[in-house]
């Protein structure tokens, strides 16, 4: 074959190849449907996708309670509260907040699409503000996937779905503003909470807080507000803690918390410690121990006399200071400058585990191993 013939053959092959490529791309473009999120910005697409995936598993909960009115001669009349929840398994278990269902005589769940079903209470835990209720499952029931709240980062995008003010299946979005927030609510402190600026309002309680992958990473629990409405800060219970508590409720009917038998205490500050003749430390000053609790059995001591100066008992934050008690400085090497820090350290442990307390007695420090037992049940 001549040189010119070879070149003609090469050119012909290249033209055929190029034509095939162009034709294939054109056919592929014609056959592929446009993405339903193509017109959305990336952030909008995430929220839209997550809402479509998770919202079928989100429910509205109406709790009927018995109340009394004086103008009806103290006759019982029904009172209603409502919140949100989400389905976590094919058996029909729903997670929500304890305060949504507490003291309810009747629970009604509304599923996406308007289907209403009766629910029963499985168990609830006032300490974590978590409750598990159950509906009769059905084949097409949607289930929300649970994520890992231990891997969260500040600044991460989150989406909340719930029923604020009774408006069902409302979505809001924002970012994680802080992790491990402690929030005082009444006589208790919610520890290790997720702080977010995703709008949460009355009725959102118990609904899921979701990451951009579509996994539930928290349960919307409370808003920080002086007006009762959203002001930019709300908190959610981390899903890993909720999963642990829910598992205990499903197995035993209640949550289990480790305990060593401290009945009363004082958060000791360095300035107060010095007035007591102790080194200037921060820790948990033991006032009273349960007589047969693990701490008492291990040899820890509570207080036995008041601190008196000038003939008068010395008080701190309205409480008299009691001398003679041991001071807990750390749990397994983690400093415990306050009772909340001590409780946070214990919350990560399980009944039956042995911990080591660093204790101050007088001017000497020593370690005390203590095996955790189950805390006495608290009134529900």
C-alpha positions as CSV (number, residue, x, y, z in Angstrom):
1,X,0.0,0.0,0.0
2,X,1.3,3.4,-0.9
3,X,2.1,6.1,1.7
4,X,-0.9,8.2,0.6
5,X,-3.2,5.1,1.0
6,X,-2.0,4.5,4.5
7,X,-2.6,8.1,5.5
8,X,-6.1,7.9,4.0
9,X,-6.9,4.8,6.0
10,X,-5.7,6.3,9.3
11,X,-7.7,9.5,8.7
12,X,-10.8,7.4,7.9
13,X,-10.5,5.4,11.1
14,X,-10.1,8.5,13.2
15,X,-13.1,10.1,11.6
16,X,-15.2,7.0,12.3
17,X,-14.0,6.9,16.0
18,X,-14.7,10.6,16.6
19,X,-18.1,10.2,15.0
20,X,-18.9,7.3,17.3
21,X,-17.8,9.2,20.4
22,X,-19.9,12.3,19.5
23,X,-22.9,10.2,18.7
24,X,-22.6,8.2,22.0
25,X,-22.4,11.4,24.1
26,X,-25.4,12.9,22.2
27,X,-27.5,9.8,22.8
28,X,-26.5,9.6,26.4
29,X,-27.5,13.2,27.0
30,X,-30.8,12.6,25.4
31,X,-31.6,9.4,27.4
32,X,-30.4,10.7,30.9
33,X,-33.2,12.6,32.7
34,X,-32.2,15.9,34.2
35,X,-31.4,15.8,38.0
36,X,-34.4,16.9,40.1
37,X,-31.9,19.0,42.1
38,X,-30.1,20.5,39.1
39,X,-31.7,24.0,39.6
40,X,-30.7,24.1,43.3
41,X,-27.6,25.3,44.9
42,X,-25.6,22.6,46.6
43,X,-26.8,23.6,50.1
44,X,-30.4,23.7,49.0
45,X,-30.1,20.3,47.3
46,X,-28.8,18.7,50.6
47,X,-31.7,20.0,52.6
48,X,-34.2,18.9,49.9
49,X,-32.8,15.5,49.6
50,X,-32.6,14.8,53.3
51,X,-36.1,16.1,53.8
52,X,-37.5,13.7,51.2
53,X,-35.6,10.8,52.6
54,X,-36.3,11.2,56.3
55,X,-39.7,13.0,56.6
56,X,-41.7,9.9,56.0
57,X,-40.3,8.5,59.2
58,X,-41.1,11.6,61.2
59,X,-44.4,11.6,63.2
60,X,-46.6,14.1,65.1
61,X,-47.5,13.0,68.6
62,X,-50.5,14.2,70.5
63,X,-50.6,13.4,74.2
64,X,-53.9,13.6,76.1
65,X,-53.6,14.2,79.9
66,X,-56.2,14.5,82.6
67,X,-56.6,18.0,84.1
68,X,-59.0,19.8,86.4
69,X,-60.8,23.1,86.2
70,X,-62.2,24.9,89.3
71,X,-65.2,26.3,87.4
72,X,-66.3,22.8,86.6
73,X,-66.2,21.7,90.3
74,X,-62.8,20.1,89.9
75,X,-64.1,17.6,87.3
76,X,-61.4,16.0,85.2
77,X,-61.2,17.4,81.7
78,X,-58.7,16.4,79.0
79,X,-55.6,18.5,78.3
80,X,-53.5,18.0,75.2
81,X,-49.9,18.5,74.4
82,X,-48.0,17.7,71.2
83,X,-44.5,17.2,69.9
84,X,-42.6,15.2,67.3
85,X,-40.9,11.8,67.1
86,X,-39.4,9.4,64.5
87,X,-39.6,5.7,63.7
88,X,-36.4,3.8,64.5
89,X,-37.2,0.2,63.5
90,X,-39.6,-2.1,61.6
91,X,-41.3,-3.1,64.9
92,X,-42.8,0.4,65.1
93,X,-40.8,1.9,67.9
94,X,-40.7,5.7,68.0
95,X,-38.2,7.9,69.8
96,X,-39.4,11.2,71.3
97,X,-38.8,13.4,74.4
98,X,-40.0,12.4,77.8
99,X,-41.7,15.8,78.3
100,X,-43.8,15.2,75.2
101,X,-45.5,12.1,76.6
102,X,-45.1,12.4,80.4
103,X,-48.3,11.5,82.3
104,X,-50.2,11.0,79.1
105,X,-53.3,8.7,79.3
106,X,-53.7,8.4,75.5
107,X,-51.1,8.8,72.7
108,X,-52.0,9.5,69.1
109,X,-49.5,9.4,66.3
110,X,-50.0,11.1,62.9
111,X,-47.9,9.7,60.1
112,X,-46.9,11.5,57.0
113,X,-49.9,11.5,54.7
114,X,-52.3,12.1,57.6
115,X,-52.8,8.5,58.8
116,X,-53.6,8.5,62.6
117,X,-52.8,5.5,64.8
118,X,-52.8,4.9,68.6
119,X,-49.5,4.4,70.3
120,X,-48.5,2.9,73.7
121,X,-45.8,4.0,76.0
122,X,-42.9,1.5,76.2
123,X,-40.8,3.5,78.8
124,X,-39.4,6.9,79.5
125,X,-36.4,8.5,81.2
126,X,-36.7,12.0,82.8
127,X,-32.9,12.3,83.2
128,X,-32.1,12.2,79.5
129,X,-35.6,13.5,78.6
130,X,-36.1,10.5,76.3
131,X,-39.1,8.3,75.8
132,X,-39.9,5.2,73.6
133,X,-43.4,4.7,72.3
134,X,-44.7,2.0,69.9
135,X,-47.3,1.9,67.1
136,X,-48.5,-1.2,65.3
137,X,-46.1,-1.6,62.3
138,X,-47.1,-1.9,58.7
139,X,-45.2,-3.0,55.6
140,X,-44.6,0.5,54.1
141,X,-43.5,2.1,57.4
142,X,-40.5,4.3,56.9
143,X,-37.5,4.1,59.3
144,X,-35.0,6.8,60.0
145,X,-31.3,5.7,59.9
146,X,-29.3,6.5,63.0
147,X,-25.8,8.1,62.7
148,X,-22.8,8.5,65.0
149,X,-22.9,11.6,67.2
150,X,-19.4,11.0,68.5
151,X,-18.0,12.1,65.1
152,X,-19.8,15.5,64.9
153,X,-17.8,18.7,64.4
154,X,-18.6,22.3,65.1
155,X,-19.7,24.0,61.9
156,X,-21.3,20.9,60.4
157,X,-24.6,21.4,58.6
158,X,-27.7,19.9,60.3
159,X,-31.4,19.7,59.3
160,X,-34.3,19.5,61.7
161,X,-37.7,18.1,60.9
162,X,-40.7,18.4,63.2
163,X,-44.1,19.8,63.9
164,X,-43.6,23.3,65.3
165,X,-46.9,24.9,66.5
166,X,-48.7,22.0,65.0
167,X,-47.5,22.6,61.4
168,X,-46.7,19.1,60.4
169,X,-43.4,18.1,58.7
170,X,-41.7,21.4,58.8
171,X,-38.0,21.5,57.9
172,X,-35.3,24.0,59.1
173,X,-31.6,23.9,58.7
174,X,-28.5,25.4,60.3
175,X,-25.1,24.5,61.7
176,X,-23.7,22.9,64.9
177,X,-22.7,25.9,67.0
178,X,-21.1,23.9,69.9
179,X,-20.8,20.4,71.3
180,X,-21.0,19.0,74.9
181,X,-23.2,21.9,76.1
182,X,-24.7,21.6,79.6
183,X,-28.2,23.1,80.0
184,X,-30.0,23.6,83.3
185,X,-33.7,22.8,83.0
186,X,-35.6,23.1,86.3
187,X,-33.9,20.9,88.9
188,X,-31.8,19.0,86.5
189,X,-28.9,19.6,84.1
190,X,-28.9,18.2,80.6
191,X,-25.3,17.3,79.9
192,X,-23.3,16.9,76.7
193,X,-25.9,18.4,74.4
194,X,-25.6,19.5,70.8
195,X,-26.1,23.2,70.2
196,X,-27.5,24.3,66.9
197,X,-29.0,27.4,65.2
198,X,-31.5,25.3,63.3
199,X,-34.9,26.8,64.3
200,X,-36.6,24.8,66.9
201,X,-40.0,25.9,68.3
202,X,-42.7,24.3,70.5
203,X,-43.9,21.2,68.8
204,X,-40.4,20.4,67.4
205,X,-39.5,18.5,70.6
206,X,-38.7,14.9,70.0
207,X,-38.0,15.3,66.3
208,X,-34.8,14.3,64.5
209,X,-31.7,16.4,64.0
210,X,-30.1,15.1,60.8
211,X,-26.7,15.4,59.2
212,X,-26.1,16.1,55.5
213,X,-25.8,12.4,54.8
214,X,-29.3,11.8,55.9
215,X,-28.6,10.1,59.3
216,X,-30.2,11.2,62.6
217,X,-27.5,12.5,64.9
218,X,-29.6,14.0,67.6
219,X,-33.1,14.5,69.1
220,X,-34.3,18.1,69.3
221,X,-35.0,18.7,72.9
222,X,-35.1,22.3,74.0
223,X,-34.7,25.9,72.9
224,X,-32.8,28.6,74.8
225,X,-35.3,31.5,74.9
226,X,-36.6,34.3,77.1
227,X,-39.8,34.6,75.1
228,X,-40.8,30.9,74.5
229,X,-39.9,31.3,70.8
230,X,-36.8,30.5,68.8
231,X,-34.0,33.1,69.3
232,X,-31.1,31.4,67.5
233,X,-30.0,28.7,70.0
234,X,-31.5,25.2,70.6
235,X,-30.1,22.0,71.9
236,X,-30.4,18.3,70.9
237,X,-29.7,15.1,72.7
238,X,-26.9,13.2,71.0
239,X,-28.2,10.1,69.2
240,X,-25.5,7.8,70.7
241,X,-26.7,8.5,74.2
242,X,-30.3,8.2,73.0
243,X,-29.5,4.9,71.4
244,X,-28.0,3.6,74.6
245,X,-30.9,4.7,76.8
246,X,-33.5,3.5,74.3
247,X,-31.8,0.1,74.3
248,X,-32.1,-0.1,78.0
249,X,-35.8,0.9,78.0
250,X,-36.5,-1.7,75.4
251,X,-34.7,-4.4,77.4
252,X,-35.6,-3.5,81.0
253,X,-38.4,-0.9,80.7
254,X,-36.2,1.9,82.2
255,X,-32.8,3.5,81.9
256,X,-29.9,2.3,84.0
257,X,-27.4,4.8,85.5
258,X,-24.2,4.0,87.4
259,X,-24.1,5.2,91.0
260,X,-21.7,5.2,94.0
261,X,-24.0,6.5,96.7
262,X,-23.4,10.3,97.0
263,X,-26.6,11.8,98.4
264,X,-25.6,15.4,98.8
265,X,-22.5,17.5,97.9
266,X,-21.1,20.9,97.3
267,X,-19.1,22.2,94.3
268,X,-15.9,23.3,96.1
269,X,-14.0,26.3,94.8
270,X,-10.4,27.1,95.8
271,X,-11.3,30.1,97.9
272,X,-13.8,28.1,99.9
273,X,-11.4,25.2,100.2
274,X,-8.8,27.5,101.8
275,X,-11.4,28.8,104.4
276,X,-11.9,25.1,105.3
277,X,-8.2,24.6,105.9
278,X,-7.7,22.6,102.7
279,X,-5.4,23.2,99.8
280,X,-6.9,25.6,97.2
281,X,-8.5,23.0,94.9
282,X,-11.7,22.5,93.0
283,X,-13.7,19.3,93.4
284,X,-16.9,17.7,94.7
285,X,-17.1,18.0,98.5
286,X,-19.1,15.0,99.9
287,X,-21.7,16.1,102.4
288,X,-23.7,12.8,102.8
289,X,-23.3,9.2,101.6
290,X,-25.8,6.4,101.4
291,X,-24.8,4.2,104.3
292,X,-24.6,1.0,102.3
293,X,-23.6,2.5,99.0
294,X,-20.3,1.7,97.2
295,X,-18.6,4.9,98.2
296,X,-19.3,4.3,101.9
297,X,-18.3,0.7,101.7
298,X,-15.0,1.8,100.0
299,X,-14.3,4.0,103.0
300,X,-15.2,7.5,101.7
301,X,-16.4,9.9,104.3
302,X,-19.2,12.5,104.4
303,X,-19.2,15.7,106.4
304,X,-19.7,15.7,110.2
305,X,-19.6,19.3,111.4
306,X,-20.4,22.9,110.3
307,X,-17.8,25.5,109.5
308,X,-18.3,28.2,112.1
309,X,-16.6,31.6,112.1
310,X,-17.3,34.3,114.6
311,X,-20.0,32.1,116.2
312,X,-22.0,31.8,113.0
313,X,-22.1,29.0,110.4
314,X,-20.4,29.9,107.1
315,X,-22.6,29.6,104.0
316,X,-21.8,29.4,100.3
317,X,-24.6,30.0,97.7
318,X,-27.1,29.8,100.5
319,X,-25.9,26.5,101.9
320,X,-23.9,25.9,105.1
321,X,-20.4,24.5,104.6
322,X,-19.9,21.2,106.2
323,X,-16.4,20.0,107.3
324,X,-14.9,16.5,107.4
325,X,-16.1,15.2,104.0
326,X,-13.8,13.9,101.3
327,X,-13.3,15.9,98.1
328,X,-13.5,14.0,94.8
329,X,-10.8,15.6,92.5
330,X,-10.9,13.3,89.5
331,X,-12.5,10.1,88.0
332,X,-10.1,7.9,86.1
333,X,-7.7,10.8,85.8
334,X,-10.3,13.2,84.5
335,X,-10.6,16.3,86.7
336,X,-14.0,16.9,88.3
337,X,-14.2,20.5,89.5
338,X,-18.0,20.3,89.8
339,X,-20.7,17.7,90.3
340,X,-21.7,18.0,86.7
341,X,-18.2,17.1,85.6
342,X,-18.3,14.1,88.0
343,X,-21.7,13.0,86.6
344,X,-20.5,13.5,83.0
345,X,-17.6,11.1,83.8
346,X,-19.9,8.5,85.3
347,X,-22.4,8.8,82.4
348,X,-19.9,7.2,80.1
349,X,-19.5,4.2,82.3
350,X,-21.7,1.1,82.8
351,X,-23.0,-0.7,85.9
352,X,-20.4,-3.2,87.0
353,X,-17.4,-1.2,85.9
354,X,-14.7,-0.2,88.4
355,X,-13.6,3.4,88.4
356,X,-10.8,5.1,90.3
357,X,-11.5,8.3,92.2
358,X,-8.7,10.7,93.2
359,X,-9.7,11.9,96.6
360,X,-8.5,14.7,98.9
361,X,-8.7,14.1,102.7
362,X,-7.2,16.8,104.8
363,X,-4.0,17.7,102.9
364,X,-3.4,14.3,101.4
365,X,-4.5,12.7,98.2
366,X,-5.2,9.0,97.5
367,X,-6.9,6.8,94.9
368,X,-10.0,4.8,95.7
369,X,-11.3,2.0,93.3
370,X,-15.1,1.7,93.4
371,X,-17.4,-0.6,91.4
372,X,-20.5,1.1,90.0
373,X,-23.9,-0.2,90.9
374,X,-27.3,0.7,89.4
375,X,-28.8,4.0,90.7
376,X,-32.0,3.6,92.7
377,X,-35.0,4.2,90.6
378,X,-36.3,7.8,90.6
379,X,-40.0,8.7,90.5
380,X,-41.3,8.9,87.0
